[in-house]
């Protein structure tokens, strides 16, 4: 598997270092020093899939260039969802495969399903309120996190129609902690997912890239989990 790596910050460097253990090589790297049209015109040789850990503003520029070269893409960047409908159209017209996720921890995505099941059950009991709290390192720009918003959307989709309070903490070097709570008159239930090492996101992205090779369509981590 030959990977075009978009973004060479902490996550991009982790993907690069772990790629050999997934039988992958890095065909090329696009970073902040690259020209805006580098994806479209640079010679990377054969590329099976791109992994994008850039910035939210870059996704809407990167994907059309990848689509023009018929390169599948794993998108781990968050905060670009306002462009999602347009990007789905670009991918569909080009016939490429895209797997986009707000969080590439496989454990988090199983956690999401557990939260949705709990929400489905608590939705029937109006005396229980719900909240989400997430904490990340001080350098993370978006708050609340894309994962927290995905959790909230999943809870609502599961039938929890009452307000869900969402709060954030940005401090130190926290890789990422998400807690979903339900509180009733005499009891509290909390579900928590804690990341100990950012490498979990790089490993998840590489697993997704391996799965995406040769596929066409717009996918989520849940599509990948169905095959695990």
N, C-alpha and C positions, 0 to 999 in steps of 0.2 A: 504494500500500500504506500503510495506516494502522496504526501500531504503538503498543501500550500498553507503556510501558517500566516494568518492575518493578526497582527499585534504581537509585540515581543516584550511585553511587560512581565510581571510576575507569573501570570497564567500562561502566557505564550512560552516563556522559558521552561516552565514545568512540563508543558506538552512536548517541547523539543527534547528535554532530557529523558522523558519516559517513552517516547515514540519507539525506540529500538525494542523495548520489551513487548511491544504489540506488533512486531514484525514490520514496522513502518520506517520510512525515511522521510526527511524533510526536503521537499523539492525546491522550496524557496521560502523566503520570509519577507513579508511586507510590514514595515513599521512607520513611525511618524516621519521618518526622513525620506520615505519613498514618494515619488510623484503621485498625484491623485489618480492618474490613469495607468499606474504600474501594473495592476492586475490585468488590464486589457492588453497591454503591449509587451510586457517582459517575457523573456523566453525561460520557462521553468522546465521544459521537457514535458513528459507525460505527467498528469496530475489526476489522482483518483478522487480526491475530496479536499476541500478547504475547511479549516477550522478558524472561526472568527472570534477572537477575544479582544476586540478593539474598543471603540467608544460608541455610544448610542448614535451619534450623528453620522458615523461612518457606515453603518449597516446599509442605509438606503443608497449609498454610493458604491459599496462593495458588491452587493448581490447582483445588480444589473451587469456589472463587468464579469462576474463569475458565470452568470447565465449566458452571456454572449459567447463564452468559451466552453459552454456545456460542462461546467465543473460543479459537482454536487457540493453542498455546504452544510456544515454543522455550525450553528450560531449560538454562542454562549454569552454574547453581549446582552445587557438588559437596558431598558429605558427607551426602546425604539418602537414600541408597540403601536404608536400612532401611524406608523408606516406599514403595519402588518398586511392590511388588505392589498395595498399596492405591491408589496413584495411577493405575496402569494400569486398575484396575477403575473408578475415577471417570471416567477419560477414555473408556473403552469404553461405559459407561452413558450418557454425555452425547453420544457420537458426535462427539467433537472429534479433531483431529489434534495430536499432541505429538511433538516431536523433542527428545530429551534426549541430552546428550553431556558427558563429563568434560573434553573439550578441543575447541574449535571451530577449531583450526588445521587446514586441509585437508591441509597437509604432514604434520602429526603423524598424521593418520589413514591416509595412505599409508605413513608410517613404521611404523605399527602392523602393517599387512599384511606389510611386509618383515620385521619382527621375528618375526611368526608363521611365515613361511616358513622363516626361519633356525632357529627353534625346532623346527619339524617335522623338519628335517634333522639337527640336533644331538641330537634325542631318540634317534636310532638309535645314538649313540656315547656310551656310559656314562662314558667318560673325561673328558667335557667338563662342567664345572659352569657355572652361570649366575648372573648378578646384575643388579640394576637399581639405578642411583643417580640421584636427581633433586635438583635445587637450584632454589629459588625465593627471592623477596624475603622479608625478615624479617617482613612483615605477614601473610603467608599463614598461615592458622590450621591447616589440616589437614596432617598429615604421617604417612605418605607421601601424596603428592598423589593425587587421583582418577585422574589420567592414569597414574601409576605402577601403581596397582591394576588399571586396565584393561589395561595392558601385561602384567602378571603373569597376569591371567585369560586373556588371549589366548594367551600362551605355553603355559599349562596346557591350554587347549582345543585347541591345535595338537598336543598329545601329549607335551610336555615334562613328565614326571612326577616328576623329581628336585627337591630343594629349590631355590628361587630366592631368594637373599638380596636384600632390599630395604632401601635406606638413603636418608636425606634430609639435606639441608643447607638451613638458613634463614638468609640473610645478605644485607645490603645491599639492592639494588634489582633483583636478577636476575629477569627476566621469566619464565624457565623453561627448564631444560635437563634432558633425559632421556637417559641412556646405558644401553644394554643390552649386557652383555658375556658372552662365552662363553670359558672358559679350559680348555685342555687341557694335557697334560704338557710340551709344548714350544712352545706358541703361544697367543696371545690375539686374539680378534676383538671389536671394539667397534663398535656402531652408535649414533650420537648425533644427536639432534634439538635444535637450539638456536633459541629465539625471540629475535629482536633488538628487537621492538617489540610491545607489548601490543595494538596495533591489529589484529594478525592475528586475535585472538579475536573482536573486534567485527565485522570483515569476514566472518569465518566465520559468526557468528550472523545477520548480515543476509542472507547468501547462503542460510542455512537457512530464515530467515523467508520469503524470496521463494519458495523451493521449496515451503514448507509451506502456503501460502495455498490454501484450497479442499480440502485433503486430510483424510482421516479415518484414524485408526489411530495406533499407537505406533511411532516411527521412530528410527533412529540415523543418524549421519553416513554410514555405509556405504550406506544406502538412497539418500541424496542423491548420493553418488559414482557410483552405478550409472547415474545420468542425466547425468553430466558428460561 
